[in-house]
Amino acid sequence: MAEFDPKALFSMSYGMYIVSSHLAEKANGQIANAVMQTTAEPATITVCLNRENLTERCVQETGLFAVSVLQEEVPMTFIGTFGFKSGRDIDKFAGVDHVTGGLNIPVVREWCLSAFEAKVTGRLNLGTHTLFAGEIVSAWVFKEGIPLTYANYHLVKRGKSPKTAPTFAFNDMK
Ligand SMILES: Cc1cc2nc3c(=O)[nH]c(=O)nc-3n(C[C@H](O)[C@H](O)[C@H](O)COP(=O)(O)O)c2cc1C
């Protein structure tokens, strides 16, 4: 019974995050839904980043990344800046509320409930993407609220995913 129904992938659940780092002191970050906690001791978080993205390059070079958890009320314009534009063309952090933690990397606070800073402990080349695992060294709660889910982004906000997102095919399945 060999079958491949791509709609099966549409039933998977994700959150929505900003993954950030820097390169030669320039802050950058991108939207990602391919993020999850993978172990508890030590607390580890993984992110899957397209190898064409500037953020992937930042994490490859520094071995450091931050993950900020987006809140449900985040406007589409904010997602547009971090999810559809590249830091190669614009300064995404200009005018964006952020903090700098112990790892000295930029951590987005605007429209975010919480955030983590991590040191890369493993990387796996998946062809189009790199899967980075990182040990969490700092964690902050900025405010209480409802985290944005990938399902809400697609079904309520009516958002799209660019080609660089691992779940790009969702666009065609609605
Ligand atoms: C809803 C959504 C989900 C996304 N998920 C991912 C993801 O998990 N991994 C990824 O590499 N890119 C993902 N992207 C695409 C990046 O955010 C996008 O390519 C970004 O412009 C890269 O910016 P940079 O070149 O400054 O790093 C997603 C975008 C959107 C809008």
The ligand as an SDF file (V2000), in Angstrom:
LIG
                    3D

 31 33  0  0  0  0  0  0  0  0999 V2000
    5.2370   31.1290    8.3660 C   0  0  0  0  0  0  0  0  0  0  0  0
    6.6920   31.0150    7.9900 C   0  0  0  0  0  0  0  0  0  0  0  0
    7.4280   29.9210    8.4300 C   0  0  0  0  0  0  0  0  0  0  0  0
    8.7710   29.7770    8.0810 C   0  0  0  0  0  0  0  0  0  0  0  0
    9.4780   28.7240    8.5590 N   0  0  0  0  0  0  0  0  0  0  0  0
   10.7910   28.5830    8.2310 C   0  0  0  0  0  0  0  0  0  0  0  0
   11.5740   27.5490    8.8030 C   0  0  0  0  0  0  0  0  0  0  0  0
   11.1280   26.7730    9.6600 O   0  0  0  0  0  0  0  0  0  0  0  0
   12.8730   27.4450    8.3910 N   0  0  0  0  0  0  0  0  0  0  0  0
   13.4240   28.2850    7.4570 C   0  0  0  0  0  0  0  0  0  0  0  0
   14.5960   28.1390    7.1240 O   0  0  0  0  0  0  0  0  0  0  0  0
   12.7060   29.3070    6.9350 N   0  0  0  0  0  0  0  0  0  0  0  0
   11.4160   29.4800    7.3170 C   0  0  0  0  0  0  0  0  0  0  0  0
   10.7140   30.5560    6.8440 N   0  0  0  0  0  0  0  0  0  0  0  0
   11.3430   31.4380    5.8380 C   0  0  0  0  0  0  0  0  0  0  0  0
   12.3170   32.4890    6.4060 C   0  0  0  0  0  0  0  0  0  0  0  0
   11.7680   33.1730    7.4930 O   0  0  0  0  0  0  0  0  0  0  0  0
   12.6670   33.4780    5.2640 C   0  0  0  0  0  0  0  0  0  0  0  0
   13.3080   32.7560    4.2130 O   0  0  0  0  0  0  0  0  0  0  0  0
   13.5200   34.6710    5.6760 C   0  0  0  0  0  0  0  0  0  0  0  0
   13.3170   35.6920    4.7210 O   0  0  0  0  0  0  0  0  0  0  0  0
   15.0130   34.3960    5.7980 C   0  0  0  0  0  0  0  0  0  0  0  0
   15.6520   35.6010    6.1540 O   0  0  0  0  0  0  0  0  0  0  0  0
   17.2540   35.8010    6.2510 P   0  0  0  0  0  0  0  0  0  0  0  0
   17.8300   35.6160    4.8770 O   0  0  0  0  0  0  0  0  0  0  0  0
   17.4160   37.1970    6.7680 O   0  0  0  0  0  0  0  0  0  0  0  0
   17.7780   34.7800    7.2200 O   0  0  0  0  0  0  0  0  0  0  0  0
    9.3840   30.7470    7.2440 C   0  0  0  0  0  0  0  0  0  0  0  0
    8.6620   31.8830    6.8360 C   0  0  0  0  0  0  0  0  0  0  0  0
    7.3200   32.0190    7.2040 C   0  0  0  0  0  0  0  0  0  0  0  0
    6.5540   33.2380    6.7690 C   0  0  0  0  0  0  0  0  0  0  0  0
  1  2  1  0
  2  3  1  0
  2 30  2  0
  3  4  2  0
  4  5  1  0
  4 28  1  0
  5  6  2  0
  6  7  1  0
  6 13  1  0
  7  8  2  0
  7  9  1  0
  9 10  1  0
 10 11  2  0
 10 12  1  0
 12 13  2  0
 13 14  1  0
 14 15  1  0
 14 28  1  0
 15 16  1  0
 16 17  1  0
 16 18  1  0
 18 19  1  0
 18 20  1  0
 20 21  1  0
 20 22  1  0
 22 23  1  0
 23 24  1  0
 24 25  2  0
 24 26  1  0
 24 27  1  0
 28 29  2  0
 29 30  1  0
 30 31  1  0
M  END
$$$$
